[in-house]
Amino acid sequence: MTPTLILTLVVIAVGALVLYRSVRIVPQATADIIERFGRYHRTLNAGLSLVVPFVDQVRNRIDLREQVVPFAPQPVITAENLVVSIDTVIYYQVTDTKAATYEVANFLTAIEQLTVTTLRNIIGGMDLERTLTSREEINTELRGVLDEATGRWGIRVNRVELKAVDPPDSIKEAMEKQMRADRDKRASILTAEGQKQSTILTAEGERTSAVLRARGQAEAAVLSAEADAKAQAARARGQAQAIATVFKAIHEGNPDERLLAYQYLQTLPRIAEGNSNKLWIVPSEMGKALEGLGGFFGAAKGDNNRAAAPVPAAHPEPPAPLAAEPTDLDGPPRPRDEDDYRPYTP
């Protein structure tokens, strides 16, 4: 191999090396810090860039995407001197690559320590109950402190979240007992209120039912009274019409004494009906009625038998005396006379 060929190969190799060191390809969402002779020179953004070989050096490549960093549980003391364990999660993003490289040696460690100290300061002014129920307030206050401190480092803290707040086991048991007691109390109160409402509604229902029942009974009584009044009026009108019809028929028929005597005679058996009728009185008018009725039947018989007996008896036999009837008064029975049937005249 000739010296010329060797020299040519060396020149080509040096050229390739220089070209390789002169070209820098930066990925998307990253940035390279370039130093020239040990001093900050510039920042290379994403894409193809040219640098001076052996003069410009890449100090650091920084990721510009938002980062999520969970921190280990940290013991924190509350205002009641209770130790609680708190897990935190930080969401941050590099906004200034030069400040993030030269303003702080390790910004991630700095953020972690700043988060722990700030969290202890915040929780130290709160009691346990407020710590457990005020996560949003703690997150907002912690984010404000971190964002103000990390701003000069070229870092923006977007969110701070408390992942878990764990009190001691004894406190957990006490809290569980308290919550159970509160729930039992609320359940008793709700049960009592339910019974109260049930009693009130039942009383109101009974009162309404009683009022409606009384109102219905009153209306029924009124309707019944009206119906009775209408029925009595209808019966009275019917009786009046019947009496008027009978009276009219009697007056139009012009009855005589014999017809009335016959009707009176038909009514007498009805007076004696019944087992309790042991005594009944025949009025004095009965004789006249019987005489009239006898004369009526006698006249009818005489008309029928006039041919058989033309000559009547000159002296008819007197009627048999009335039989003695028992009386309720003490003493022997006596025969009835006509004075016993004398009509009463006031």
LUMTIFI-542855 format. One line per field, with one value per residue: residue number from 0; residue in three letters; x, y, z of N, C-alpha, C in turn. Coordinates in steps of 0.1 Angstrom, whole numbers, plus 5000, padded with zeros to 4 digits. Example, Ala and Ser with C-alpha at 12.3 -4.5 7.8 and 13.67 -1.06 7.14 Angstrom:
residues 2
marpa <- 0/1
bami <- ALA/SER
neast <- 5132/5128
nnorth <- 4943/4978
nup <- 5078/5071
caeast <- 5123/5137
canorth <- 4955/4989
caup <- 5078/5071
ceast <- 5132/5129
cnorth <- 4967/5000
cup <- 5078/5079
***
This chain:
residues 346
marpa <- 0/1/2/3/4/5/6/7/8/9/10/11/12/13/14/15/16/17/18/19/20/21/22/23/24/25/26/27/28/29/30/31/32/33/34/35/36/37/38/39/40/41/42/43/44/45/46/47/48/49/50/51/52/53/54/55/56/57/58/59/60/61/62/63/64/65/66/67/68/69/70/71/72/73/74/75/76/77/78/79/80/81/82/83/84/85/86/87/88/89/90/91/92/93/94/95/96/97/98/99/100/101/102/103/104/105/106/107/108/109/110/111/112/113/114/115/116/117/118/119/120/121/122/123/124/125/126/127/128/129/130/131/132/133/134/135/136/137/138/139/140/141/142/143/144/145/146/147/148/149/150/151/152/153/154/155/156/157/158/159/160/161/162/163/164/165/166/167/168/169/170/171/172/173/174/175/176/177/178/179/180/181/182/183/184/185/186/187/188/189/190/191/192/193/194/195/196/197/198/199/200/201/202/203/204/205/206/207/208/209/210/211/212/213/214/215/216/217/218/219/220/221/222/223/224/225/226/227/228/229/230/231/232/233/234/235/236/237/238/239/240/241/242/243/244/245/246/247/248/249/250/251/252/253/254/255/256/257/258/259/260/261/262/263/264/265/266/267/268/269/270/271/272/273/274/275/276/277/278/279/280/281/282/283/284/285/286/287/288/289/290/291/292/293/294/295/296/297/298/299/300/301/302/303/304/305/306/307/308/309/310/311/312/313/314/315/316/317/318/319/320/321/322/323/324/325/326/327/328/329/330/331/332/333/334/335/336/337/338/339/340/341/342/343/344/345
bami <- MET/THR/PRO/THR/LEU/ILE/LEU/THR/LEU/VAL/VAL/ILE/ALA/VAL/GLY/ALA/LEU/VAL/LEU/TYR/ARG/SER/VAL/ARG/ILE/VAL/PRO/GLN/ALA/THR/ALA/ASP/ILE/ILE/GLU/ARG/PHE/GLY/ARG/TYR/HIS/ARG/THR/LEU/ASN/ALA/GLY/LEU/SER/LEU/VAL/VAL/PRO/PHE/VAL/ASP/GLN/VAL/ARG/ASN/ARG/ILE/ASP/LEU/ARG/GLU/GLN/VAL/VAL/PRO/PHE/ALA/PRO/GLN/PRO/VAL/ILE/THR/ALA/GLU/ASN/LEU/VAL/VAL/SER/ILE/ASP/THR/VAL/ILE/TYR/TYR/GLN/VAL/THR/ASP/THR/LYS/ALA/ALA/THR/TYR/GLU/VAL/ALA/ASN/PHE/LEU/THR/ALA/ILE/GLU/GLN/LEU/THR/VAL/THR/THR/LEU/ARG/ASN/ILE/ILE/GLY/GLY/MET/ASP/LEU/GLU/ARG/THR/LEU/THR/SER/ARG/GLU/GLU/ILE/ASN/THR/GLU/LEU/ARG/GLY/VAL/LEU/ASP/GLU/ALA/THR/GLY/ARG/TRP/GLY/ILE/ARG/VAL/ASN/ARG/VAL/GLU/LEU/LYS/ALA/VAL/ASP/PRO/PRO/ASP/SER/ILE/LYS/GLU/ALA/MET/GLU/LYS/GLN/MET/ARG/ALA/ASP/ARG/ASP/LYS/ARG/ALA/SER/ILE/LEU/THR/ALA/GLU/GLY/GLN/LYS/GLN/SER/THR/ILE/LEU/THR/ALA/GLU/GLY/GLU/ARG/THR/SER/ALA/VAL/LEU/ARG/ALA/ARG/GLY/GLN/ALA/GLU/ALA/ALA/VAL/LEU/SER/ALA/GLU/ALA/ASP/ALA/LYS/ALA/GLN/ALA/ALA/ARG/ALA/ARG/GLY/GLN/ALA/GLN/ALA/ILE/ALA/THR/VAL/PHE/LYS/ALA/ILE/HIS/GLU/GLY/ASN/PRO/ASP/GLU/ARG/LEU/LEU/ALA/TYR/GLN/TYR/LEU/GLN/THR/LEU/PRO/ARG/ILE/ALA/GLU/GLY/ASN/SER/ASN/LYS/LEU/TRP/ILE/VAL/PRO/SER/GLU/MET/GLY/LYS/ALA/LEU/GLU/GLY/LEU/GLY/GLY/PHE/PHE/GLY/ALA/ALA/LYS/GLY/ASP/ASN/ASN/ARG/ALA/ALA/ALA/PRO/VAL/PRO/ALA/ALA/HIS/PRO/GLU/PRO/PRO/ALA/PRO/LEU/ALA/ALA/GLU/PRO/THR/ASP/LEU/ASP/GLY/PRO/PRO/ARG/PRO/ARG/ASP/GLU/ASP/ASP/TYR/ARG/PRO/TYR/THR/PRO
neast <- 5009/5006/5020/5004/4978/4973/4973/4951/4930/4931/4924/4898/4886/4889/4874/4848/4845/4845/4823/4803/4804/4796/4769/4738/4710/4680/4655/4618/4601/4622/4652/4686/4714/4739/4773/4802/4835/4832/4813/4779/4764/4742/4708/4696/4668/4641/4649/4672/4705/4735/4768/4799/4825/4843/4845/4820/4799/4776/4758/4735/4705/4672/4639/4610/4583/4553/4558/4553/4556/4557/4559/4575/4557/4553/4559/4538/4530/4501/4480/4471/4490/4492/4504/4504/4505/4514/4509/4521/4517/4533/4529/4548/4565/4592/4600/4620/4650/4677/4677/4667/4690/4712/4705/4698/4711/4699/4669/4646/4650/4651/4625/4611/4620/4612/4585/4579/4586/4570/4545/4545/4545/4519/4501/4507/4493/4466/4439/4432/4407/4401/4423/4417/4394/4399/4413/4414/4419/4444/4459/4457/4470/4496/4504/4506/4528/4549/4549/4557/4583/4596/4596/4618/4636/4630/4609/4576/4550/4522/4501/4493/4487/4472/4477/4471/4461/4469/4460/4471/4466/4451/4438/4422/4405/4392/4379/4363/4346/4334/4322/4304/4288/4277/4263/4245/4231/4220/4204/4186/4174/4162/4144/4128/4117/4103/4084/4071/4060/4044/4026/4014/4002/3985/3968/3957/3945/3926/3911/3901/3886/3868/3854/3843/3828/3809/3798/3787/3769/3752/3742/3730/3710/3695/3686/3672/3652/3640/3630/3613/3595/3584/3574/3555/3539/3530/3516/3497/3484/3474/3458/3440/3429/3418/3399/3384/3374/3360/3342/3328/3317/3301/3282/3272/3261/3241/3235/3214/3199/3199/3219/3241/3238/3242/3269/3280/3274/3291/3315/3317/3327/3355/3362/3362/3384/3416/3436/3438/3415/3392/3370/3344/3323/3290/3275/3247/3234/3235/3212/3192/3204/3203/3175/3168/3181/3170/3143/3148/3156/3134/3114/3122/3120/3092/3082/3090/3077/3051/3030/3028/3022/2997/2985/2997/3011/2991/3000/3032/3059/3077/3110/3138/3152/3183/3213/3231/3262/3296/3312/3338/3337/3333/3309/3276/3266/3245/3215/3217/3205/3186/3196/3223/3233/3230/3237/3266/3263/3279
nnorth <- 4988/5021/5052/5074/5063/5055/5079/5091/5074/5079/5106/5104/5090/5107/5128/5116/5111/5137/5147/5131/5139/5165/5166/5166/5149/5155/5140/5142/5163/5166/5181/5193/5204/5224/5228/5249/5247/5242/5260/5273/5272/5269/5257/5228/5221/5198/5179/5181/5192/5212/5211/5223/5201/5185/5208/5218/5204/5180/5186/5177/5159/5167/5158/5171/5166/5162/5150/5123/5117/5096/5099/5084/5071/5095/5103/5124/5149/5159/5187/5177/5161/5136/5110/5107/5089/5099/5097/5111/5125/5140/5161/5174/5197/5205/5237/5255/5247/5254/5267/5245/5229/5243/5258/5242/5213/5187/5185/5169/5156/5179/5188/5167/5169/5195/5192/5174/5189/5212/5199/5189/5213/5223/5203/5203/5224/5216/5196/5161/5153/5174/5171/5147/5153/5175/5174/5186/5213/5211/5201/5223/5244/5233/5230/5257/5266/5250/5256/5282/5280/5263/5277/5294/5274/5266/5249/5238/5231/5212/5197/5185/5157/5141/5108/5089/5089/5078/5071/5061/5027/5025/5049/5045/5024/5038/5057/5042/5031/5055/5063/5042/5045/5070/5064/5045/5062/5080/5062/5055/5080/5084/5062/5069/5093/5082/5066/5086/5101/5081/5076/5101/5103/5081/5089/5112/5099/5083/5103/5116/5095/5091/5115/5114/5091/5099/5120/5106/5090/5110/5121/5098/5094/5117/5113/5089/5099/5117/5099/5083/5103/5109/5084/5081/5103/5094/5071/5083/5098/5077/5063/5084/5087/5061/5061/5082/5071/5048/5061/5076/5055/5043/5063/5066/5041/5040/5026/5006/5000/4972/4961/4972/4959/4933/4933/4939/4916/4898/4907/4900/4873/4877/4892/4874/4858/4842/4828/4841/4855/4855/4867/4886/4914/4920/4947/4968/4977/4955/4939/4954/4953/4926/4922/4938/4924/4899/4905/4911/4886/4872/4884/4878/4850/4847/4856/4836/4813/4818/4807/4781/4785/4802/4814/4832/4827/4836/4845/4848/4829/4841/4854/4834/4838/4856/4839/4833/4848/4844/4863/4886/4895/4890/4867/4852/4843/4863/4869/4887/4919/4944/4968/4965/4968/4994/5023/5044/5077/5107
nup <- 5000/4992/5004/4997/4993/5019/5033/5021/5030/5057/5058/5048/5069/5091/5082/5081/5108/5118/5105/5117/5143/5140/5134/5150/5161/5175/5195/5194/5218/5235/5246/5241/5260/5251/5255/5251/5253/5280/5289/5289/5258/5239/5234/5220/5201/5191/5163/5134/5139/5137/5150/5164/5160/5185/5200/5208/5233/5245/5273/5288/5283/5283/5292/5280/5285/5305/5338/5361/5394/5421/5456/5484/5514/5540/5573/5592/5616/5632/5644/5668/5678/5666/5647/5612/5581/5549/5515/5485/5452/5425/5398/5373/5350/5328/5320/5315/5302/5306/5332/5347/5344/5354/5377/5398/5414/5414/5404/5409/5433/5449/5446/5459/5486/5492/5490/5511/5534/5532/5533/5559/5573/5566/5574/5601/5612/5613/5625/5630/5619/5601/5584/5572/5558/5542/5517/5492/5499/5510/5488/5471/5486/5489/5463/5455/5471/5461/5434/5434/5445/5428/5404/5397/5391/5367/5364/5363/5385/5381/5393/5425/5445/5472/5478/5497/5531/5561/5593/5626/5638/5662/5662/5639/5648/5668/5653/5637/5657/5665/5641/5638/5661/5655/5632/5643/5660/5641/5628/5649/5653/5628/5628/5650/5641/5619/5632/5645/5624/5613/5634/5635/5609/5611/5631/5619/5598/5611/5624/5601/5590/5611/5610/5584/5586/5606/5593/5571/5585/5596/5572/5562/5583/5579/5553/5557/5575/5559/5540/5556/5563/5538/5532/5553/5547/5522/5529/5546/5527/5511/5530/5535/5509/5507/5529/5520/5497/5507/5523/5504/5489/5508/5512/5487/5484/5503/5529/5551/5584/5587/5571/5584/5608/5601/5593/5617/5631/5618/5626/5653/5659/5655/5677/5697/5692/5699/5725/5750/5754/5776/5785/5772/5764/5755/5739/5747/5724/5708/5710/5697/5672/5666/5667/5645/5625/5628/5621/5595/5584/5591/5577/5552/5552/5557/5534/5518/5528/5529/5516/5527/5555/5562/5582/5608/5641/5670/5694/5698/5711/5739/5739/5750/5782/5787/5791/5821/5826/5834/5858/5869/5894/5929/5942/5936/5903/5882/5862/5831/5824/5806/5814/5816/5791/5785/5767/5772/5782/5783
caeast <- 5000/5014/5017/4993/4966/4971/4969/4937/4921/4931/4916/4884/4881/4888/4862/4836/4844/4841/4809/4795/4804/4790/4755/4730/4696/4673/4641/4607/4598/4634/4661/4700/4721/4752/4784/4814/4846/4827/4803/4767/4764/4729/4699/4692/4655/4639/4652/4686/4713/4750/4776/4813/4830/4854/4844/4806/4797/4762/4758/4724/4693/4661/4626/4601/4570/4549/4563/4545/4566/4551/4569/4572/4549/4560/4551/4535/4523/4490/4480/4467/4502/4489/4513/4497/4513/4508/4516/4519/4521/4536/4529/4556/4570/4603/4597/4633/4660/4689/4675/4667/4703/4723/4700/4697/4718/4689/4656/4637/4653/4647/4610/4606/4623/4604/4571/4578/4587/4558/4533/4545/4540/4505/4494/4509/4482/4453/4436/4430/4394/4403/4432/4410/4383/4403/4424/4415/4425/4459/4465/4459/4481/4509/4508/4510/4541/4558/4550/4565/4597/4603/4596/4632/4644/4626/4600/4562/4542/4509/4492/4498/4476/4475/4472/4466/4463/4467/4462/4474/4456/4443/4429/4413/4395/4383/4371/4353/4336/4326/4313/4293/4279/4270/4253/4234/4223/4211/4193/4176/4166/4153/4134/4118/4109/4094/4073/4063/4052/4034/4016/4006/3994/3975/3958/3950/3936/3914/3902/3893/3877/3857/3846/3836/3818/3799/3791/3779/3757/3743/3735/3721/3699/3687/3679/3662/3641/3632/3623/3602/3585/3578/3566/3543/3530/3523/3506/3486/3476/3467/3447/3429/3421/3409/3388/3374/3367/3350/3331/3320/3310/3290/3272/3265/3253/3230/3232/3203/3203/3200/3232/3251/3237/3249/3284/3284/3274/3303/3327/3317/3337/3369/3364/3365/3396/3427/3435/3437/3402/3383/3358/3340/3310/3281/3268/3232/3229/3235/3198/3185/3209/3198/3161/3167/3186/3159/3132/3152/3156/3120/3106/3126/3114/3078/3079/3092/3069/3037/3020/3027/3016/2990/2980/3008/3006/2986/3009/3045/3066/3087/3124/3144/3161/3197/3220/3240/3276/3305/3318/3351/3334/3329/3295/3270/3262/3231/3212/3219/3192/3188/3204/3238/3238/3226/3249/3271/3262/3286
canorth <- 5000/5033/5063/5082/5057/5055/5093/5093/5067/5087/5119/5101/5086/5119/5136/5109/5114/5151/5148/5124/5148/5178/5164/5161/5146/5156/5135/5151/5166/5166/5193/5191/5215/5224/5237/5252/5249/5241/5271/5271/5278/5270/5246/5222/5216/5186/5180/5180/5204/5210/5216/5222/5189/5186/5221/5218/5191/5179/5185/5170/5158/5169/5155/5182/5161/5162/5139/5119/5112/5093/5099/5074/5076/5103/5105/5138/5151/5168/5196/5169/5153/5123/5108/5101/5086/5105/5095/5122/5123/5153/5163/5186/5198/5215/5249/5262/5237/5260/5268/5232/5223/5251/5264/5232/5201/5176/5192/5159/5155/5191/5189/5158/5174/5206/5187/5168/5200/5220/5191/5189/5226/5225/5194/5207/5234/5210/5184/5149/5153/5183/5165/5137/5159/5188/5171/5196/5225/5207/5201/5237/5251/5226/5233/5271/5267/5243/5263/5295/5277/5257/5286/5298/5262/5263/5238/5241/5220/5213/5191/5178/5149/5132/5095/5082/5095/5066/5074/5049/5017/5028/5059/5039/5017/5048/5064/5032/5031/5067/5063/5032/5052/5081/5057/5040/5074/5085/5052/5056/5092/5082/5053/5076/5102/5074/5062/5098/5104/5071/5079/5113/5100/5072/5097/5120/5090/5079/5115/5118/5084/5093/5126/5110/5082/5107/5128/5097/5086/5121/5122/5086/5097/5127/5107/5080/5106/5122/5087/5080/5113/5107/5072/5084/5112/5086/5063/5091/5101/5065/5061/5094/5083/5049/5065/5090/5061/5041/5070/5079/5043/5041/5073/5063/5028/5044/5014/5007/4994/4958/4959/4975/4948/4921/4935/4939/4902/4892/4911/4895/4862/4882/4897/4862/4850/4842/4820/4850/4862/4847/4875/4897/4920/4924/4960/4968/4979/4942/4934/4961/4948/4913/4924/4942/4913/4889/4910/4910/4872/4867/4889/4870/4836/4848/4857/4823/4803/4824/4797/4770/4789/4815/4821/4832/4824/4849/4849/4841/4827/4851/4849/4828/4848/4855/4830/4840/4848/4846/4877/4886/4900/4879/4865/4842/4849/4868/4871/4900/4927/4954/4980/4963/4972/5008/5031/5054/5091/5116
caup <- 5000/4990/5014/4992/4996/5033/5036/5016/5039/5070/5056/5048/5083/5099/5077/5086/5122/5120/5101/5127/5155/5137/5132/5162/5159/5188/5194/5198/5232/5243/5243/5245/5265/5244/5262/5243/5262/5294/5292/5282/5245/5234/5236/5207/5201/5183/5148/5130/5142/5135/5161/5161/5166/5195/5206/5215/5240/5250/5287/5293/5275/5292/5287/5281/5287/5319/5345/5373/5404/5434/5467/5495/5525/5549/5586/5594/5629/5631/5656/5680/5681/5660/5635/5601/5570/5538/5502/5476/5438/5419/5383/5370/5337/5327/5311/5311/5303/5311/5346/5353/5344/5361/5389/5409/5410/5411/5407/5414/5448/5455/5447/5469/5499/5494/5492/5524/5544/5530/5537/5574/5578/5564/5583/5615/5617/5611/5633/5622/5611/5590/5575/5564/5550/5535/5508/5482/5504/5512/5475/5466/5493/5486/5449/5454/5476/5452/5421/5437/5448/5416/5392/5394/5387/5353/5365/5367/5392/5376/5402/5437/5450/5483/5474/5509/5545/5570/5607/5633/5639/5673/5658/5630/5656/5675/5643/5633/5667/5665/5630/5641/5670/5648/5623/5651/5664/5630/5626/5659/5651/5617/5633/5659/5632/5611/5640/5648/5612/5612/5644/5631/5598/5615/5638/5609/5590/5620/5625/5588/5589/5620/5605/5572/5591/5613/5582/5564/5594/5596/5559/5562/5591/5572/5542/5563/5581/5547/5534/5565/5562/5525/5533/5561/5539/5511/5536/5550/5515/5507/5539/5533/5497/5510/5537/5512/5487/5514/5527/5492/5485/5518/5510/5475/5486/5512/5537/5561/5596/5586/5566/5595/5618/5595/5594/5632/5635/5612/5634/5666/5661/5656/5690/5706/5687/5708/5738/5761/5755/5784/5788/5763/5768/5744/5742/5747/5710/5701/5710/5686/5659/5664/5663/5631/5616/5629/5613/5581/5580/5593/5565/5540/5554/5556/5520/5511/5534/5531/5511/5536/5568/5559/5595/5618/5655/5676/5705/5697/5724/5743/5737/5762/5788/5784/5801/5830/5822/5845/5861/5876/5907/5939/5945/5927/5890/5881/5848/5825/5820/5795/5819/5815/5778/5783/5762/5781/5778/5793
ceast <- 5009/5011/5005/4979/4963/4967/4955/4927/4920/4922/4901/4878/4880/4876/4849/4834/4839/4826/4799/4794/4798/4775/4749/4716/4689/4659/4630/4604/4610/4642/4675/4706/4735/4762/4796/4825/4842/4817/4790/4767/4750/4721/4694/4678/4653/4642/4667/4693/4727/4757/4791/4819/4842/4854/4831/4804/4782/4763/4747/4712/4681/4648/4616/4586/4567/4553/4554/4555/4558/4562/4565/4564/4558/4552/4550/4527/4513/4490/4476/4478/4499/4498/4505/4507/4506/4516/4512/4523/4522/4536/4536/4560/4581/4600/4610/4644/4673/4688/4674/4680/4713/4718/4699/4704/4709/4676/4645/4638/4649/4632/4605/4608/4614/4589/4569/4577/4574/4545/4533/4541/4525/4497/4496/4499/4468/4451/4434/4418/4395/4412/4426/4400/4387/4415/4425/4422/4440/4465/4467/4470/4495/4513/4512/4524/4552/4560/4558/4580/4604/4602/4610/4641/4639/4616/4586/4555/4528/4499/4499/4486/4481/4469/4466/4470/4459/4470/4466/4463/4446/4433/4418/4402/4386/4374/4360/4342/4327/4317/4301/4283/4271/4259/4241/4225/4214/4200/4182/4167/4157/4141/4123/4110/4099/4082/4064/4054/4041/4023/4007/3997/3983/3964/3950/3940/3924/3905/3894/3883/3865/3848/3837/3825/3806/3791/3782/3767/3747/3735/3725/3708/3689/3679/3668/3650/3633/3624/3611/3591/3577/3569/3553/3533/3522/3513/3494/3477/3468/3455/3435/3421/3412/3397/3378/3367/3356/3338/3322/3311/3298/3279/3265/3257/3241/3226/3221/3208/3206/3214/3243/3250/3243/3264/3288/3284/3286/3316/3328/3326/3351/3372/3368/3377/3407/3425/3433/3424/3393/3370/3356/3326/3303/3274/3253/3226/3228/3221/3191/3190/3204/3183/3159/3171/3176/3147/3135/3151/3141/3111/3109/3120/3099/3074/3081/3082/3054/3027/3018/3020/3010/2987/2991/3002/3002/2995/3022/3051/3076/3101/3129/3153/3176/3204/3229/3254/3284/3310/3330/3349/3331/3314/3289/3267/3248/3228/3214/3205/3196/3196/3219/3243/3233/3239/3253/3270/3269/3277
cnorth <- 5012/5043/5072/5076/5057/5069/5096/5086/5074/5099/5115/5097/5098/5128/5129/5112/5128/5154/5142/5133/5161/5177/5159/5160/5145/5150/5145/5151/5164/5178/5189/5204/5214/5233/5238/5256/5250/5251/5268/5278/5280/5257/5241/5217/5204/5189/5177/5193/5201/5217/5216/5210/5192/5199/5222/5204/5192/5176/5176/5170/5158/5166/5166/5178/5162/5149/5136/5112/5109/5093/5089/5080/5083/5105/5120/5139/5162/5177/5189/5159/5138/5121/5100/5099/5091/5102/5106/5119/5137/5152/5175/5185/5208/5225/5256/5252/5242/5262/5255/5225/5230/5257/5255/5220/5190/5181/5182/5157/5167/5192/5179/5163/5186/5202/5182/5179/5208/5212/5191/5202/5228/5216/5197/5217/5229/5198/5172/5149/5162/5178/5155/5142/5171/5185/5181/5209/5222/5207/5215/5245/5246/5230/5248/5273/5261/5251/5276/5291/5271/5265/5290/5286/5259/5251/5243/5229/5222/5208/5185/5170/5141/5118/5088/5089/5084/5070/5061/5039/5020/5039/5054/5032/5027/5055/5054/5031/5043/5068/5053/5038/5062/5074/5051/5051/5079/5075/5053/5069/5090/5072/5060/5086/5094/5070/5074/5101/5094/5073/5091/5110/5090/5080/5106/5111/5086/5091/5117/5108/5086/5105/5122/5100/5089/5115/5118/5092/5097/5122/5110/5088/5107/5121/5097/5087/5112/5111/5083/5090/5112/5095/5074/5093/5104/5077/5071/5095/5089/5062/5071/5091/5071/5053/5073/5081/5053/5049/5074/5067/5041/5050/5071/5051/5030/5031/5016/5000/4979/4954/4961/4964/4936/4922/4934/4924/4895/4895/4905/4883/4867/4887/4886/4854/4852/4834/4829/4857/4853/4854/4885/4901/4923/4937/4958/4970/4966/4937/4940/4956/4935/4913/4928/4931/4901/4893/4908/4895/4867/4872/4881/4856/4837/4849/4844/4812/4808/4814/4785/4773/4802/4822/4821/4830/4837/4854/4842/4840/4837/4845/4844/4839/4845/4847/4838/4838/4850/4860/4876/4890/4888/4879/4856/4850/4853/4870/4886/4906/4937/4966/4978/4967/4986/5015/5042/5068/5100/5128
cup <- 5000/5001/5010/4995/5011/5038/5032/5026/5052/5069/5055/5061/5092/5094/5081/5101/5125/5116/5111/5140/5153/5136/5145/5158/5173/5187/5198/5213/5241/5238/5249/5249/5259/5252/5252/5253/5276/5298/5283/5269/5240/5237/5222/5209/5192/5169/5146/5132/5140/5146/5156/5168/5175/5202/5214/5220/5245/5265/5293/5283/5285/5285/5290/5284/5302/5326/5357/5382/5417/5444/5478/5506/5535/5562/5589/5608/5627/5644/5669/5684/5677/5648/5624/5590/5557/5525/5493/5462/5432/5404/5380/5355/5336/5316/5307/5313/5309/5326/5353/5353/5353/5374/5401/5404/5406/5414/5412/5429/5455/5456/5457/5483/5502/5496/5506/5535/5543/5535/5553/5579/5577/5573/5598/5621/5616/5621/5624/5613/5599/5580/5566/5555/5541/5525/5497/5487/5506/5498/5469/5472/5490/5472/5448/5459/5467/5439/5423/5439/5436/5404/5388/5390/5372/5353/5369/5373/5388/5386/5414/5443/5462/5480/5485/5522/5554/5584/5614/5635/5651/5670/5648/5638/5663/5665/5638/5644/5667/5653/5632/5650/5664/5639/5631/5656/5653/5627/5636/5657/5639/5620/5641/5650/5624/5619/5643/5636/5610/5621/5640/5619/5602/5623/5629/5601/5598/5622/5612/5587/5598/5615/5593/5577/5598/5602/5574/5572/5595/5583/5558/5570/5585/5561/5546/5568/5569/5541/5542/5564/5549/5525/5541/5554/5528/5517/5540/5538/5510/5516/5537/5520/5499/5518/5529/5502/5494/5518/5515/5488/5495/5515/5497/5476/5495/5520/5547/5574/5596/5581/5577/5605/5614/5596/5608/5636/5630/5620/5647/5668/5662/5670/5700/5702/5697/5720/5750/5763/5763/5787/5778/5766/5755/5747/5741/5733/5702/5700/5698/5673/5656/5660/5649/5621/5616/5621/5598/5576/5581/5581/5553/5541/5552/5541/5513/5516/5536/5526/5521/5549/5566/5572/5604/5632/5661/5687/5704/5711/5727/5742/5751/5769/5786/5795/5809/5826/5834/5847/5869/5891/5916/5940/5934/5914/5890/5866/5844/5822/5810/5800/5817/5801/5775/5778/5772/5774/5787/5797
***
